[in-house]
């Protein structure tokens, strides 16, 4: 018995140490989740404030009804129990009781429905937006296209920061930052106090765009276009995640919205347009193997390494690229078609959203990385030719 007690004590100490280290690693994230958060996220939009009010109003009303009904029920059971000599009344109906239990619930439902309907209608009013952004869900990242308003024409893909993925794969998260698994390379940037319309769709499976602080959650469905909106009233960084189980990388599909002042937004748009112009590649340009492989390494790290791993070995059902017959093949068409259209019923997603140069670069990189060393070079013009097939 003493031995069992000692072992139990040891297990409790180990569990306590583990909990302590885990708690030490977890921190509140302004604009994101908080430690031991039990309530809704602090609202920064009028819609989120209304949802916050509805949440508490409904909870209080339901609690009052629960307490009242069960108080009467338990009082009646206790006060009129048989052991006290109580006898059941003999009657068939009471018009008064029936009227009361019909009218009172009706009034309660109306009191709940009126404010709820008002908020639901407001949530769907996407008219007169200052800025419209199309958000496309991919396995497993978000694409943002600025369709109207200041910044029109900007487009980029937002991916989980690679260092966070490495940290997750290692299992060592004791020094994880507050934005662990929520940091991205390219956040969505919007101006404060402007109505932002979000159009959602998806490239592969159903995703869901959700930012709790804004009070928005909208499914992104392949082949369909849905929309929602928000107007952030406070400058800051706000976080969310894909809220639809979309595959094995579902946990690595964060959303980061950066709300800035009107002046800072204008400056950001100008900077992004300069970067976009600099990246505007001529698909007829002929690259050297060294230059295109360097670019391909960056494209691979941002888009492919999450599944195929940095060493190209793959994992589980994910096929390795190191030594792959498709990658080593001197006929580049098959690999480019897989990159453009995907494979294995969507397990390998389409990367057609990447530029011709980026696709040529990542193909060239995989053909010459690790043990592949084929010396083969894929030019952007080859990708252009394959897009139409």
N, C-alpha and C positions, 0 to 999 in steps of 0.2 A: 504493500500500500504506500509506503514511504517513497519507494522508487517511482511509482506512478505519480505521486504528488510532485516529486522533483521534476519529472519530465513535463508535467502539466505547467509547472511554474516556468520552466525554460521556454516552452512554447509561447506562453503568455508574454514573456520578456521579449522574445523574438518578434511576436506580433506587434507589441507596443513599440519596439524600435522601428519596425517597418512603417507603422502608421505615423510615427513621429517624423520619419524622414520624408514620407509622402506629403504630410501636411506642411512640412518645411518648404517643399518644392512648389506647392500650390499657392498662387497669389491672386488677389483681386486684379481684374483687368478693366480699367476705365473704358466704358463703351462696350464692354463685353461681359462675360460671366464673372460672378463673384464667388468667393469661398462660402459654402453653406447657403447659397442663395435659395430662398424658398418662395420669394415673390416674383412678379414680373420684372423685367428689366426696367430701370429708370427711364421714363419716356422723354423723348426729345422732339416729338411731333404732336400736333393736336390730336391726330387719330390715335396715337399710342396713349395719350392722356385719357381720351374717351374710353378706350379699351380697359385701361387701368381702373377707371371709375366703374364701368360695367362689371368688371371682375369682382370688385368689393361689394357693389350694390347687390348683385345676384347672390353672392356668398352670404351676406348678412340676411337677405330676405329668406333664403333657403334655410339658414340656421334658425331664424325666428320661427318659421313654419314647423321645422323639425322639433324644436323644443316645445312649442305649443301643442302640437298633435300628440307627441309622446307623453307630455305631462298630463294631458287630459286622459289619455289611455291608461297610463300607469296609476293615476289617481283613482280612476273608475274601477280598475282591477282590485286595487288595495281597499278602497272604501266600501265596495259592494261585494266583497268576497263571501263565499257561502258559509265559511266558519263563523262569520259575524251575524249570520241569520238573514242575509240579504236574499231577496227573491227576485227572479227575473221578471221584468214588466212584460205584459202581454199586449202588444199593439202591432198593427200591420204597416201603417205609414204615418208620416207627419209632414204635412204640406209645408209647414214653416221650416223644418229642418232641411227638406229637399230644396226649397228656394234658397236658403242660406248657403248650403254646400254647392249650389250651382253659381250663385252670384259672386260669392267671395273669391273662389278660384278664378272666375272670369276677370274680375277686377285686378287680381294679382297678375294674371297673364298679360293683361293690357299694360299694366305698370312696367312689366318687364319688356314687352314687345316694342313699345314706343321708342325708348332711347336706343334699344338694340337695332331697330330698323333704321333709325336716323344715322347711326354709325355705319351700318352696312351699306347704305346708299352713298354716304360720303366716301367710303373706301373705294367705290367703283367709279367715282367721278374723276376721270383722268383728262377732262377737257382743260383747255387753256394752260397747258404745261409750258414752262419756260425752257425745259430741256427734255429731250427724249433719248433714252439709252436702251438699246436692245441688248439683253443679256442672254447668252446662249450657253446652255449646259453641255459640257463635254465630259467624257470619262477620262480624267476627273479634274476638271478645272472650269473656269468661267471665261467666256469671251464677251468683251464689251465693245459695242459699236455706238458711237455718238451720232444719232441720226438727225436731230434738229437742235437749233439753239446754238449758243456759243460753244465752239468745240466741234461743230458738225464736221464729220469726215474722219475723226479720230477713231482708231480701232486697235485693240490689243487684247492679249490673253493674260489672265491672272492665274498664277500657279502657286501652290504652297512653296514656301521657301525651302530650298533643297537641304539646308543645314538642319531644319526641324525634322525632315523625313529621315535623315541619317541618325539623328538623335532617337527618334522613335524606333527605328530598326535595331539600334544597339541595345535598347531597353534601359539605358542609363539616363534617367530624366531627373536626377536629384538636383541638377543645376538648370533645370528648364526655366526659360524666361516666362513672364506673365502672359505673353501672347503665344505660348507654345501651341503649335498646330493651327494657329490663326494668322500667322505672318505670311504675307504673299509678296511676290516680286513686283506686281503692278496693281495697286489698289484702285478702285473706282474713286474718282475725285469729282466732287460736286460743290457748287456754291451754296452758302448758307441762305436761308429764307427764300429759296426759289423752289417752285413746284417741279419736281422731277418725275417724269413718267417713265416707268420701267416696263418694257415689252419683253416677255419671256418666251423662249422656245428652247428646243434641245436638238442635239445632233445625233443622239444614239438611243438613250433610254430616258425614262421620266426622272427629272430632277426637280428641286424646289428651291426657289430663291427666298431666303428668310433673313431679315435683320430685326431682332426683337425690339431694339431701342426705337425703331421707326414704326413698329406695329404692322409690318408687312410680311406676308408669306404667300407666294404665288407659285403654283406648279409650272414647270417648264416641260412641255410635252412635245415629242417629235411630230412634226407635221401640223402643229397647232400654234396659234399666237394668242397669248393671254397678256393682260396688262394690270398694273397696279401703280401706285404713286406714293410719294412722300414729300414733305417739306420740312427739312431739318432746321430747328430754331437755335441750335447751339453748335458752335465750331468744335470739332474734335474727331477722334477716330472711333468708328463703330463697327462691330463685328457680328458675323452670323455664319451659318454653315448650310450646306445643302441639307434640306429637311426631308428628303425622300431617299429611301434605301436604294442606291443606284449601282451597287456593285462592290467589289472587294476593296476599292480605294475610297469608299464613301466617307470614311473618317478623315480623309486628307483633301477635302474640297471646301476650303474656307472662303468666306466673303469678308472683305475689308473695304469699308466705305470711308473715305476721308472727306470731311466737311470743312471747307475753308472759306475765307472771306471772298467777296466779289473781286477784290484787287488781286489776291493770291491766285484765284481761279483763272483770271485773265492771263496772269504771268505763266501759270502752269500750261494753259492751252498753247500759248506762244512757244514755250519750250518743247512741248510735245510735237507741235507741227514741224519745228526745226529738226527734231530727231527723226520724225517720219520721213521728211524729205531726204535726210542723210541716208536713211535705210532703203530708200526707193531704188531698188536694184534693176539694172538692165538685164532682162532674161537672156539677151544675146551675148552678154559679156562672157569671155573665156577666162576661167579661173585656173590658177596653179593648184596643184595637189596640196601643197603646204598651207596656202591661204584658206582654201575651202574646208580643209580638215579642221583647222583651228576654229572656224565658225561652226562647223558641224559638231564639234565637241560641246560647245555651249548649247546648241539646239538639243543635243542628246541629253545633256544633264537636266535641262528644263522640262523636257517632254517625254523622254523614253526611259530614263534611268529608274524611275519609280517602279516599273514593272520588270524590265529586262536586267536591272541592276547596273551599277557603274562598271562592273567587270564583264558585262555582256553575257553572263552565265544563265540568266533567267532564273525562275523559281517555280516549283510545282508545275502547273499546267502552262506557265509562260515559257515559250520556247527560247533557247539560248540563241544569241546572234554570233557569239564567238564560235567559229567553225560551221555556221549555218550554210547549207548548200545554196539557199536562195541568195544570201548575202555574197557568197564567193563566186556565184555565177557571173561570167563575163557578159551575159545578156542582162542588161539592167532593167528590162521592161517589167519582169515579174515583181521585183522588189519595189519598184516605183508604183506599180498598180496596187500593191498591198498598202503602201504608205498613203496613197490617194483614196482608196476605197475601203480599207480595213480588211479583216479576215476573221475566220473562225466564228462566224455569226455574231460579230460585234465584240468578241473578246479582245481582238486587236482593233481599236477604233480607227476611223478615218482621220488622217491629218491634212486633209485638203485645205483647211483654213490657213495652213502655213504657206509662206511665199514659195515660189518656184526655187529661189536661191537657197532658202532654208532647207527645203526637201532634198535638193541636190547635195547640200553640204552634209546633212545627216547621213545620207546614203554613202557619200564618199568616206565619211568618218568611220562608219561601221565596216566598210570594206577594207579599211587599213588599220583599225584599232586592234588591240589585244594580240591574238596570234594570227589574225586574218592576213595582214600585210600583202594584199594582192597587187598594190600599185595602181589599182583601177581608179579612175576619176569620172564622176558623174557631173555633167554640166547642166546648168539651169534649162538650157534649150531642150534637153531630153525630157525634163519634167513637163515643159510646155506641150511637147508632142504627145505625152502620155495622158494629159488631162482630157483630151478630146476623145479618148478611146473608152 
